[in-house]
Amino acid sequence: MAIVKSKLLKQISQNYPNFLKKDLEKFTNIILKEIKKTLRRGERVELRGFGVFSTNKQKARISRNPKTGEKVHTPEKKTIHFKMSKDLFKKINNEEE
């Protein structure tokens, strides 16, 4: 099950009851906006203990519509790549640190 931003904010506000919910929401929005801006510029975002976000360029190519079989031009685009940290990998796989 995925976690949505509203559930994340709810959990953060439960863990830190002395902060106002609107302040936590502003803080979360600022962090997400800065991550988006950095990725848009083509730079990487490293969150220690969590992982690294980076962008890759996917070349323009001729692809195929699977339903009709017709050839379609797919333009160049950026994709996001995420590599988790070793710490996160160990926590997910219940390994000792």
C-alpha positions in Angstrom: 0.0 0.0 0.0 1.4 3.4 -1.0 1.5 6.3 1.4 -0.1 9.6 0.2 1.0 13.0 1.3 -2.0 13.5 3.6 -1.2 10.3 5.5 2.4 11.2 5.7 1.5 14.6 7.2 -0.8 12.9 9.7 1.9 10.6 10.9 4.4 13.5 11.2 1.9 15.6 13.2 1.3 12.6 15.5 5.1 12.2 16.1 5.6 15.9 16.6 2.5 17.2 18.3 4.1 20.5 19.3 4.3 21.7 15.6 1.2 23.1 13.9 -0.2 21.0 11.0 -0.1 23.9 8.6 3.6 24.5 9.4 4.4 20.8 8.8 2.5 21.0 5.5 4.4 24.1 4.4 7.7 22.4 5.4 6.8 19.3 3.4 5.7 21.3 0.4 9.0 23.3 0.4 11.1 20.1 0.5 9.2 18.5 -2.3 9.3 21.6 -4.4 13.1 21.9 -4.0 13.5 18.3 -5.0 11.5 18.9 -8.1 13.4 22.0 -9.0 16.7 20.3 -8.6 15.7 17.3 -10.7 14.4 19.7 -13.4 17.8 21.3 -13.6 19.3 17.9 -14.1 21.1 17.7 -10.8 21.0 14.9 -8.3 19.3 14.9 -4.9 21.0 12.9 -2.2 19.2 12.3 1.1 21.7 10.6 3.4 20.3 7.3 4.9 17.5 7.3 2.3 18.9 7.4 -1.2 19.7 9.4 -4.3 17.4 10.7 -7.0 18.8 11.5 -10.4 17.6 12.0 -13.9 18.4 10.0 -17.0 17.7 11.0 -20.6 15.8 8.6 -22.7 16.7 9.0 -26.4 14.1 9.7 -29.0 13.0 6.5 -30.8 10.5 4.9 -33.0 8.2 2.7 -30.9 5.1 0.7 -31.8 1.5 1.0 -30.7 0.8 -2.5 -29.3 -2.9 -2.3 -30.2 -2.6 -1.4 -33.8 1.0 -2.3 -34.6 1.6 1.2 -36.1 4.9 2.9 -35.7 5.0 6.0 -33.4 7.7 8.5 -32.9 8.5 8.9 -29.2 10.4 12.1 -28.4 13.4 12.4 -26.0 12.4 12.7 -22.4 13.8 12.7 -18.9 13.2 9.9 -16.5 13.8 9.8 -12.7 16.1 7.1 -11.3 16.2 6.3 -7.5 19.0 4.3 -5.8 18.4 3.5 -2.2 21.1 3.8 0.4 22.7 0.8 2.0 21.1 1.8 5.4 17.6 1.8 3.9 18.3 -1.5 2.1 19.4 -3.1 5.4 16.3 -1.8 7.2 13.9 -3.1 4.5 15.5 -6.5 4.5 15.7 -6.8 8.3 19.5 -7.1 8.3 21.6 -6.0 11.2 23.4 -2.6 10.9 
